[in-house]
Amino acid sequence: MNHSFVPKAADMLVVGPETIVAAAAMLILLAELMPARISKAAAPWIAALGLLASFIPMTTTGISVRTGFSGMVVTDGFAVLMKAVLAVTGLLTIGFSTHYIKREDLDRAEYYALVLFAISGMMLMASSANLIMVFLSLEILSISLYVLSGFARTQPRSQEASLKYFLLGSFASAFLLYGIALVYGGAGTISLAGIANAIASEGAARNPVLLAGAGLIAVGLGFKVAAVPFQMWTPDVYEGAPSSVTAFMSVGAKAAGFAALARVFLTAFGDIKVDWMPALWAVAALTMIVGNVVAVAQTDIKRMLAYSSIAHAGYILVGLAAANQAGVSALVFYLAAYLFMNLGAWAVVILAGRRGEAGTEIDSYNGLFWRNPGAAAAMGVFMFALAGLPPTGGFMAKFYVFSAALQANMVGLVVIGALTSLVSVYYYARVTVVMFMRDPEPDAAPISTRGLLGVTLAVTAAATIYLGVLPGQLFQLAGLAQIARP
């Protein structure tokens, strides 16, 4: 027997967080053998405990560089911080999902299992040091999200969203797999460190097969982060999928995609960044422009937030396009701030919505302040943060990514980012105006923020303001996000 493939304790420690999360998901499935009433009540608590337990191996390994499974996976400062972002995303998702799936009669334990399986795939993407591991982890999270998008089985638009996401996601996976094949043909290896070594050798850097493979990998991962021109699926899927699932994928899938993009391009293709930086510059600019301009015309808040998500992918790409350590730190900080302000906004969408996904038009938010002052105030904070206005975490996030771009002499990209941020103020302010300056509809009922949904709303609002007023601690932590070459 070849003992080199037998997992060791050190190997398991590298993938400890995702293993614990996946184990919690399987425990939820086993709990389904119990009476439905018990399994439904236990599922969210098992999921939350699993996510909290995933922090134990993160703190055990710290930011020290460790590899596992013959160099297939790696843990370093970047991986640990990205996994922490994903774990918090999962906890907040559970917070508002308990209210939503009961209201929509979707209260089945497998919902939480699918969320955890998706998070385990996302975490594995952050640690992947091999292109095959990138592909496998992408499929784990994608299949879970395909099912979650169609979780409202009685709603045709949920089924439509799931089918669209599956078909287009399959095409994106094919691009990624073909890109991996081309990179293997050009470099003779699919290890990120091996590819970097092959590029460093004489003549390999300008290999057209290798460059074509890198481009196709960027296409596959660009689909996952909803970057232009690979964003066409986003508004339809975000609108049709259950709102709690849309909120989860808008942050989780984006964070995982950017984790993979950063690790692959800064590790494997770091020595040829002069070839891919201009392309990434153009994609970032287009993503910011298209996302913000098209969002102006939206009348449905789910579609508006979908285009907002596209625009924010552009801002995060600015940090990646800088291709420096400041850009990596800014990327991590941005994703941390984005998870609070975006999930908070979706929590208000769920709170103000009605059964059957009714009440998602922006006009249905008329007079929300008079129905629930706390929810309206929190939504105002989230809208200001998404627009990048001080004193919120959104402002500091944009400040850090633009600073990293200026260090890389990308003045034009910063100018485009600043101008598109001004455009975004219009459609974010429109939501604030209707909440505070219009009268509610005559049949509009007061809204209660009791329970886990209210706690989630308070946590996200407080974190959004905190990151704007005192961002130094988190940014100092983000500075430890070093991407190691295994």
Residue, then its C-alpha position, 0 to 999 in steps of 0.5 A: m500500500n502507498h502510505s503517502f495517500v493516508p491522511k495524517a493528523a497534520d493533514m486533517l488540521v489543515v482542512g479542520p474547519e471545512t471538515i468540522v462544517a461538513a461533519a455538522a452537515m452530515l449530523i443534520l442529515l442523520a437527525e432527519l431520522m428523528p421525528a420531523r418536529i425534533s429534527k427541524a428544531a435541532a438543525p439550525w443549532i447543530a449548524a451554528l455549533g458546527l460553524l462556531a467549532s470551525f474556529i477552533p482549528m483556525t486558532t490552533t493553526g494560526i497564520s503559520v504556513r502548513t501544507g497537507f495531503s502532499g501539497m494539495v491544500v495549504t493553510d496560511g494567514f489568507a486562508v484562515l481569515m477567508k475561512a473566518v469570513l465564511a464562517v461568520t457568513g454562515l452564522l448570520t445566514i442561519g440567523f435570518s433563515t430561521h424566520y424566512i424558511k418558516r414563513e415560506d413553509l420551507d422549514r426542512a432540516e436539509y436546508y441547513a445541511l446544504v448551507l453547511f456543505a456549500i460553506s465547506g466547499m467555499m472554505l476548501m477553495a480558500s485553501s486549495a493549492n492545486l487546480i484540481m482542488v480548486f475545481l472540486s471545491l468549486e463543484i461542492l459549493s456550486i451543487s449545493l447552491y444549485v439545489l438551494s436556489g430551487f429550494a422553493r419547489t412550489q414556486p416556478r421562478s425558484q425552479e427557473a433560477s435553479l435551472k439557469y444557475f445550473l446550466l450557466g454554472s456548468f458552462a463556467s465549470a467547463f471553461l475552468l476545467y479546460g483552462i486547467a487542462l491547458v495549464y497542465g499542457g503548458a506547465g506540466t503540473i497543476s500544483l500552484a507552486g509547480i506552475a509558478n516554478a515552470i513559469a520562472s523557467e526560461g521560455a515558459a512565461r510566454n507560452p501561449v497555451l499557458l496564457a490561454g489556460a490562465g484566461l479560461i480559469a479567470v472566466g470560470l472563477g469570474f462567473k462565480v464572483a459575477a464579474v462583467p461580462f460573466q454576470m448575466w445569470t446574477p439578476d435572474v437567479y438572485e430574484g428567483a431564488p429564495s431571499s435567504v439563499t440569495a443573501f448567502m450566495s451573494v457573499g459566500a460564493k463571492a468570497a470563495g471565488f475571490a479567495a481562489l482568484a487571489r491564490v491562483f493568480l498571485t501564486a501560480f501566475g504571479d510572475i506573469k502579472v504584467d500579462w493579466m493585470p491589464a485584463l483584470w483592470a478592464v474587467a474591474a472597470l466594466t464591472m463597476i460601470v455596468g453594475n452601478v449604471v444598470a442598478v439605477a433602472q431597477t424597481d425591484i429591490k432584489r434585482m437592485l441588490a443583484y446589480s449592486s453585488i456585481a458593482h461590488a465585485g468590481y470594487i473588490l477586483v480593484g484590490l486584486a488587480a493591484a497585485n500587491q500585498a496591500g491589495v490582498s489585505a484590502l480584499v480581505f477587509y472589503l469582503a469582511a465589511y461587505l458581508f455585514m452590510n450586504l447580509g444586513a440589507w438582505a435581512v431587512v428585505i426578508l423582514a419587510g417581505r411577505r409570503g411568496e416573495a411578495g413586497t420586493e418592489i422598492d415602492s413597497y418600502n414606502g414609510l417603512f420608518w413608521r412600520n418599524p423605525g429600527a429596521a428602517a434606520a438599519m437599512g439606511v445604514f446599510m444603504f450608506a455603507l454600500a454606497g461607500l459613505p462615511p462613517t461606515g465600513g463600506f467607506m473604509a473598504k473602498f478607501y483601502v482598495f483604492s489606496a492599494a490601486l494607487q500604490a500600483n499606479m492604477v489612477g484611472l481605475v481609481v477615478i472610475g471607481a470614485l465616479t461609479s460610487l457617485v452613481s451608486v449614491y442615487y439608487y441607494a438613496r432612493v431606498t432611504v427616501v421612500m422609507f423615511m419621506r413617504d407615507p406607508e400604504p393604508d394596508a401596511a402592518p407594523i413589522s416585528t424584529r423579535g427573534l434571531l432575525g432581529v439579533t442578526l439585524a442588530v449585529t450587522a448594523a453595529a458591525t457596519i458602523y464599527l468598521g467605519v469608525l474603528p477599522g484599524q483592528l480589522f485592517q491590521l488583522a487583514g494585513l496578516a493575510q499573506i498568501a504563501r507559496p506551498 
